[in-house]
């Protein structure tokens, strides 16, 4: 059956989802999207692929998915249908038809995350699902110094959940910044890198919030990175302050090169399996 591959960018409020990935007896972002697609196609089961999974309570400002649709319809109609068939916890904001080799996860070359911290003395009940509350002393100069030590290529084993199965924990962080929004009493962190380990941003935040009020020395970030030991870092910050802000993709030439590499590898694997 001829299908059309769509790349779709969406936003979602993760508060009432058990994460992105589909799970038995749980309400998930993936599950809601696939249910909408099944309605659109009058019963066809369509599996979606995402740039990456987000945990329960984590939000997205620019998550990217792809899926193969059993016919070709204008991208604007895809957006209209998905927005009408899902709750207002989601918003589908961009859609385009892409090559059937495109993959939302494997063709990424970077992501940008945001983490928001409310620093008012009294917690704002209307922000409880969208920011971490931290009513303690704030020293911006401590934060800015510690963030500089994160930038660069490092082994981030100390900032990865122990249960992560990834062996290679080397990642490159291009930007690590914080701004203070005086009107909202918020610290807004942004991390842009070529990839992130499981719970990496949340552990970075948990550690930075100990540095910000003097519970750890400003220079401790370097020591923790060099230790390659999860026990040396701070706690894992709560999920509700975290946002997947943007996903970056390889350009057309890089994608073509990656497709060619995969095809060559597949041919080699087939020859090997056939004993040639």
N, C-alpha and C positions, 0 to 999 in steps of 0.2 A: 504494500500500500504506500503510495506517495504521500510523504508528510512534509510539512514546512516547519523549520526551526525558528523559534522566536526567542529573542533576548529581551527580558523585561526587568525594569528597575522598579523597586517598590519600597515603601516605608511601612513600618508597623510599630505599634505600641505593644511591647512584649509582656505587659503586666499580667494578663490573664491567659497566657500561653505557657505550656510546659516545654518551651523551647521551640526551635525551628523544626528539627527533625521529627518525622512521624514516629509515634510511639503507641503501643497498644493501650486502649482505654484512656488516652490523654488527648486533650485539645492542643494541637500544634499548628504553627504557621503553614508548614508543608501540607498537613492534612486538610486545612481549610482551602488552600489553593487547589489542591487536587480534586477536592469535592466540587469546587466551582467549575473546573475544567470538565469534569464528568457530566455536569449539568449542561454545559455549553455544547458538548458533543453528543448529548442524548445517550449517555451510557458508556462511552469509550473511556477506558482507564488510561490516564496519561501521568507518567511519573516526571517530576520536575527535578532539576539539578540546580544547586545553589552555589554561590561563590564560597560559602562556608556556613557552618552551623552557628547559631547563637543559642545560649542557654536560657533557661526559664527566667523571665523578668528582664532580659536584655532587649533593648530597642534597636531599630534600624532606621536610618535616614536615607540609606542608599544601598540596600541589599540588591543583588543581581541574581536572576535565575534564568534558566533556559528550559525549553520543552519542545517536543515535536507534536505539532497539531495535524490532524488528519486531512486538513484542506488548507488552502491559502485564502486568508481574509485580511483586509487592511489592518495594520497595527493599531490604528485608532479604535477599531471595532473590538479588538482584543482587550484594550484598556477599558473601554466602556463596559464590556460584559463582565470582566473581572471585578471592576469597582461596584457593579450593581449586584453581584452575587456573593460578595463578602461583606463583613460588618465594617463599620467605620473605624475599627481598630487598624485597618489596612488602607493604604492608598497606592494604587499602581500608577506610576507617573511617566514612564517612558516605555516604549516597545518598538522593536525593529525586527525585520526579517534578517537572519544571518545565515552564513554558510553552514551546511549540515555537519561540518567538522568542528564548528565552534563549541567550546565547552566553558560554562560559567565558572567552573572551579580551576581547571587545568591551565587556562590561558590568562590567569591573573598575574600581575607582576608587582602588586602592592595593595595595601589597604590603609585606610585612615580611620582611627577610632577616636571617639570623644568620650570623656568622662566628666560628669558634672557633680560638684560638691557644694552643698548649701552651707554657708558659714554663719548664718544668723544665730543669735543666742537661743532663740526658741524655734523649734522645727515648724516649718510651714506645712500644715496638713495637706495642702493642695500640691505639694512637691514630693510627698513621701514616696511615691512610686517612680519618681524621675530623677532624684538626686540623692546622694549620700549626705546625711546631716553630720556636720563636724563643728560643734560650737566651742572649740578650744582655740588657744592663741595661734595666730597665723604669722609666720615670718616669710614673706615672699622671697627675700633674698636667699633663704635656705633652699626653697623649692627650685629656684632658677639655677642655682649652683648644682644641685643634685641632678636635675634634668639634663644638664650638659654631659654628665658622665654616662647617661644612657645612650646618647647618640653615637652611632658607629656600628661596626660589626663585632659582635660578642657572642660567646656561648651563654645563653640565657637559662641554663639549667636551674639556677636559683629562683627563677621567676616562672617556673612551669609546674603545674599540678603533678604530683607524684604519679598519679594513675595514667598520665599521658604515655602512649606507646611509641612516640616518635624518638628515634635514636639520635638524629642530628638536631641539635638544639641551637645551632648557630643561626642568628638572624641579623639583619642590618636595619637599624633605625635611622631614618633620614632626618626626622624632626621629632622633638619632644618639647612641647611648650605648655605654658600655663598663662592664662589671662584672668584678671579679676574684674568681674562685672559688679560695680559698686551699686547699681540700681537694683539688682536682683540678689545681692549678697551671695554671689556664686563664684567659685573657682572653676574655670573651664579648661580642662586638660585636653591636649590633642597629641596623638602618637601616629606617625606615618612611617611605615616600614615595608620591607619586601615580604614580610610574613610574620605571623604571631603564633606563639605556642598556646596550648590550652590554659586558660585563666591568666595568661601573661600580663595583660593590661590591668586586671583586677589586683594581681599581686604587686605590680609596680605601684599602684595607687595605695594599697595597704601599707607599703613600705614608705612611700613619700609622705603619707599623712602622719607617720611617726617622726619623720625628719622635720616636718613643717613646724611642729611645736616643741622641738628640742629633745624628744625622747631617743633619738638616734643622732649621731654626729652627721654633719653635712657631707663629709667625705665617705660615709658608710656605703654608699651605692657602689663605689669602685670595689671595696672589699667584698661585698656580697656577690657581685658579678664574678670576681676571681675565685670565690669559694666553690662555685658550682654545686651548691647545697641548698635545697629548698628550705631547710630548717633555719638558715641564716637570714632569710628575708622576712618581711612582715606578713600580716594576715591577708587573706584573700578578701578584698573589698566586696561589698554586697553588689549583686548584679544590676539593680535598678538605676544606677547612675551611668551605666555603660551604653554607648550607642555606636553601631557600625555606621560610620558617616559616608564613606565612599570606597568603591572598589576600582582599582586601576587595571587596565588590560594592555597586553602586548599590542604593538602595532601590526598592520597587515603583513608586512614582510616577516616579522618575528613569528607570527602565527603560522604562516606558510612554511617556515623553516621547522617549526615544532611539529606540524602535521607530517612533513616529509620524514622527520626523524622517527615518528611513531609508526608510519607505514613501513619504513625500512626495518624497524625492530619487529613488527608483526610478521613480515616476510621471513626474517631470520628465525623467528620462533616457530613458524609453520614448517620451514625446512628441517629444523632440528627435531620437531615432533614426528616428521615423516621419515626421519633417518637418512636424509640426503646430505 
